[in-house]
Each structure stands twice: as structure tokens, then as C-alpha cells.
């Protein structure tokens, strides 16, 4: 499976990806009390913190969509009785009987034993999920944070150890990464907060790499520069996928904006990586400058600069993501233009 996360995690990711493609403002899911109890128990057995032990929220989000779970307090047995009484039919996935999977093992082997001694164990774990969720909310309030995707090292240093752990877990969660084990989390915090200003810090976690740049924690899912990237020619395509760079270029035709199409006709147009020494003039009021200086001014970390696709016409640098179009190639008002968008890891740079 991707990133070595196991079959169950891969299946979960596939389900979320499928749901993300559904055109709807809200989705109601059929998770019930047994699912919630199993989720909480599995999280506790894996040593999760209060966030993991909170189980599944009744109201959540998947991108811009609302995720609703209206049946979280209804036991499976009650749903089964209702289905039989109303002549409803359903399909049982045969993989649900395979006890090699952790959740199936709990459901088929452990749950019957628990029910002999604790017949309301599902309801008890459901209540525990609410308590853990409340505790998680209190911790996040104490840490002075909310779901975040930016984090300054000074913020970690200024907090108590518990609050700093919440901040780092929240940051990783904002990118969909699993929280580290307790010892690993403590070691990550130690390295991040003890490093001298300007020191190179790189931490690998869950298929991503965390680095510090200008006092801020940065995360990327590609650990190093591409091994190879051959120039790609543009011949009028609306989009060009660049998997080696982790994204794609999209080309939008627009009047009076972007690159002047007339300047490109009859000349070789390519997407290439920087080789060093490139210069561009994105602002007519300022002189032509090196791409390196412009990237520094834009706050782009060094490890990302060598993986950005640049548009060249012959040997002229025409466009760079996050920097813009060279003045010599800018489309005049009313003329046909080409607006470029670089999409990487869910973000767009023009």
C-alpha cells in the first residue's frame, strides 16, 4: 500500500478519495455505535492520545463537504432488527469475516467476550469518546490553537510541553498525517526547539519531511529533489502532468493577461528546471533580477526551488511559479494571452 501504511489504512484512504469526488454539499455516513466503540478501542490499543481516542465525530468535514454521522449512538443490532422488520436488503463484504484485520478481530473474537461480562461495553466506549473529545477541545483551547497548517518554532518554544505536543499533533493532522508515538513526538519537539537559528533540521514522518525555514515549520511530501526531469515541450496542451515534480501545469487562455501567445508562436516552448543564473523581470518598475533573489524574497524554501517547473521560450525565461511573467512576454491589453497555474499538493501558484 502507499507509504507502507497497511491494507486497512489504504482502503480507508481510497474510501475518502471516492467520497471526495462525490458532488454534494453534505454526505451522511452509516457509521453506528458498534463502529464507534471499535474505533475507540482500536485507538486505545494503539496508544492514541485524546484526539485519536475521541473516535469519529458526529459532524466533520471532508474538504468543503460536511460529513454527517447520524447513527453513531444506534447499535448495529438495532439497525439489523429494523432492516429485517422492514424487508430491507444489504450486502455483506466477505472481507469482513477475515480476522487477520484488526477491526474484524475485535468484532468477531473480542466483542463476544466483552459482551459476556460487560453487556453495555459499546455504550460505555461511546460515552468515553465524548469525554475524550471534550478533553481534546480543552487541550487545544489551552494551547491557544485551532486546526492549523502553519507553525512557528517560537510558538513551540513558548508553550509548556503538553501544549507544544498538542500544537505539533494539530499541525501534522492538518496535513492528514498520523500523530507520532509519544517518544517520537518528544524527540521531534526536542530537535525542532533546540536547533540553532539557521541550522538545518529535517525530520521524516509518515511519508513526509518536516523542515525549518525562517523560523517556521514547513512540510512537504517529497523528500528529495527529482532524480531526473527531462524538459517537456508545450505544444498547445491545456494541462501537462509532471509526476516527477508532484503536480501539473494548467494553461488558461485569456485576453490581456499572462504570456502573450504571439511571442511564443514559431519558437520552441519548454518546461524546464532552473539551472542557475536565470534572470526575469516580473515588474516593469524594477530591474531584471536573478530568479534566486526573487525566490528568496518570496520566502520560497531552497529545497523547493529546484523542483519548480519554469516556462522557457528558446533560452528566455518567460514564467516562474509564484514570481510571474517576464515583462518582455506579458500579453498587452486585448491580445491573446496564456495564464499558467502550477498545482502542487493541493495548492495553486500563478
N, C-alpha and C positions, 0 to 999 in steps of 0.2 A: 504494500500500500504506500501512498505518498508519504515521505518523511518517516517511514517506518513506524507509523502510529498504530498499526493493527487493523484487523478486518472490521471490528465494530466501529472504531473511530472513522475509518474510511467510509463505511456505509452511512454513518451519521453526516459526514461532510457531503456525501452525494445527495442525501435527502434534503439537506439545507440548500444545496445548489439548485435542486429541482424546484423547491418551494420558492426560491428567489426569482425563478423565471416565470412564475405564475403572475398573470396580470390581475392584480386585485389590491385594494387598499388595506384589507384585513383578511387574515386566514384563521379559521377556527380548527384547532387540532383536537384529536380524540384521546389525548393522554388522560388517564384516570388515576384513582388513588393508588392502585397497585403499582402503576408505573412510577408514581412519585415516591412511594415507600422504597421501591427497589433502587431508585436513583440515589436517594439519601443514604441508604445502607451501603451501596457500592462506593459512594464518595467517602464515607467514613472509613471503610475498609482500606481505601487507598490513601488515607491520611490527609484528606482535604481540610482546608480551613473553613471558616464560616461561610465564605462565598460558595464553595463547592457543596457544602452540606445544606445549603438553602434549597436545593432541589430545583425544580422547574418553576418559573414564575407563572402565575395565572395570566398576567398581562406582560408581554415582552415585545421585542422588535426584531425584525429581520430586514436590515437596511431601512427603507422608508415604510415597510409594511408593519402593521400591527399583527402580533401573534396572540391569539386568544386560546386559553385552555379552560373551558367552562366546566369540564368534568373532573377536575383534579380531586374533588372531595367525594367522588362516587366510586365505590368499589367495583372491581371487574365482575364479581358475582351478581351484583345488582343489574349491571348492564346486560349480562348474559340472560338473566331472567326476563328482563324487558324485551330483549330481542326474540326470545322463544315465544313469549306471550303474544307478540305482535307479528309473528311469522317472518321476521327479518332473517336474511341470509348473509353470511360473511365468509371470507376466505382465510384459512389458517396457513401461514407460511410454514413449510416443513422445516425450515432452518430454526424455527422457534423451539424445536424439540432437541436441538443439539446442545448438550450440556458442556461442550468444550468452550462455549461462550459464557463469559462471567454472569451476565444477566440471566441467561437461561438456567445456569447452575443454581443461582439464588432462587429463581422462581419455582423450579421443579424439585430441587433437593432440599434447600434450606427453608423455604417458606412453609412447607408442610410441617417441619419440625417446630418452627417458631409458633405455628398456629396451635399446636398441641398444648403448649404451655402459656402462650400469650395470644389469645384469640383476636385481640384488637391491636396487634402489633402494627398493622398498616396505618390505622388511625393515629397511633402514638407517634410514628415516624412522620406522618403528615403534619401533626402539631409541631414536632421538632423542627420541621422545615420552616414553618412560620417563625419560630423563635430564632433560628439561625439567620433568617432573612432580616429580622429586626436588629439582631446584633451586628450584622454586616452593615446595615444602614447607619447604625450608631458609630461604628468604626470609621466609615467614610466621612461622616459629619465631623468626627473628632480630627480626622486627618485634613479636614478642610478641602475636600476634593469631591469630584463627581467623575463619571466616566471620562477619561482624558486620553488624548493622543499626543500630548506634548508634556515634557517633564524636564525641569531644570535640576541640575545636580545640587545647586544651592538649596533647593526645596527639600531634597532628601536629607541634606546635612542638618537642616534647621529643625527637623522633626525628631520625635522620640523614635526608638527602634520599632515599636508596634505600628506607629503611624507611617513610618518610612516603608515598612513591609506592605502596608495597605496601598500606599501610593504606587509602589513598583508593581504589585499584583494588578492594580487597576490599569496601569499603563500597558502591561502585557495583554490584559484582557481586551483592551480597546482595539488591539490588532488581531484578536482571535487566537492568541497563544495560550497554551496551558500554563497554569501557575507552577513555578518550580517547587521541588521538595524543600522542606524547611531549611535544611543545611545549605542546599544550593542557593536558596534565596538570600540567606545571610551572607554567604560568600560573595554573591553578586553585589550586594549592597556595600560590602567592605571594599571591594575593588573599585566600585564607582565613586564612593565618597572619600576614599583615601588617596586617590590618584592626584598627582600634582597638576596644576593648570597646564594645559598643552600636552600632557602625557597621552600616549596612545593606549587606549583601552578598547579591547574587542572581546565581547562575550557571546558565545554561541548558545542559543537556546531554542528548542522546538522548531528547528529548521530556519531560524532567522539569526541575524547577527546584530548585537547592540553595540553602538559606539558612542563616544562623547565628542561633540563638536561645538566649540564656542560655549561651553558650559551647559549644553543641552544634550539630553539623551536622544539618539537617533537610532531608528530601527530599519533594517532592510532584509528582504527575504532571499537575497542573492549574496552569498558570502564572499565572492571574489570577482575580479574582472573576467569577462568572457575569454575563453581560451582562443577562440577565433571569431572574427567578424569580417567577412568579405564585403566590399562595397555593394550596395543594392541600387540598381538603376530605377528611376521613376520614369514611366512612360505613359502617364495619364491615369494611373490607378487611383481609386478613391481611398484605399487604405492598403497599407503594407504591414503585415505581421513581422515582428522582429523578435522571435522567441529567445534568441541568444541574449538579448538586452532586456527581456522581461516585459515587453509591451508591444505597442503598434503605433504607427503614424497614420493619421487620418488627414485627408486633403479635402477642403471645402472650397468650392468656387464661389467667389463673392465680388461684387463690383466695388472698386475703390478701396480694397483692403487686402492686406497680405502681400504676397510676392506677385509682381507684375508678370503675367503669363507671357506677354510679348517678349520680355527679356530672356525667357527660357527657351523659346522655340528655336529649333535647329541646333541646339547645343546639348552636350551630354549633361544630364542632371542626375546626381547620385546622392545617396545617403551614406555617409562615412563617419568614422570616429575621428576624434581630434588626434592630430599627430604632434602638436606642439607648435607654438608661434603663430597660430591663426589670429587674425585681426578682423574686427567687424565694427560698424558704426550704426548702432540701432537708433541713435538720437542725432538729428541733424544739427542740434545746438552744441553738440560735444564732438571732440575729435575721434578719429578711429582709434580703437583701443584693443589691447590683446584680450582674447577670449578668457584667458586665465584670470586677468584682473576683474573682468566683468562677472565671472563666476564667483570670485571671492567677494565682490561687492554684493552679489545677490544672496550670499550666505549658503552657497551650494557646497556640501562637504566634498573634499578631494576624492574620496573613493567612488563618488557618483559621477564625477566629471568625465571619466574615461569610458563611461557606458552610455553616454547620451548620443543619439543619432543627430548628425549635423547635415544640413542640405547644402550641397555644393553645385555650382554651375561652372563646369570646367574646373578651374582651380580657385574660383572665387567662393568664399564662404557667404552663403545667402541668408541662412536662418539657423538659429540655435534655440533649443527649448529653454524657456524661462528668460531669454535675452531678447529675442525678437528678430526682425528682418533688417538686413543691411539697407541703408538709405539708398544706395545705388539701384536696388532691386524693388523698392517699395512701389506698389501699384498707385498711379495717380487717380484722383477722383474721377469716377465714371468708367475707368478702364477695368478690364477683366483681371481679377486677382485670385490668388490661391492662398487660403488661410490654412496653416498647418497646426495640428494638435498632436502632441505626444502623450499617449496614455500609458501609464505605468503603475502597477499595483493599485489600480482603482482611482488614481489621481490623473488629472489632465494638466499639461503645461503647454502654453501657447507661445 
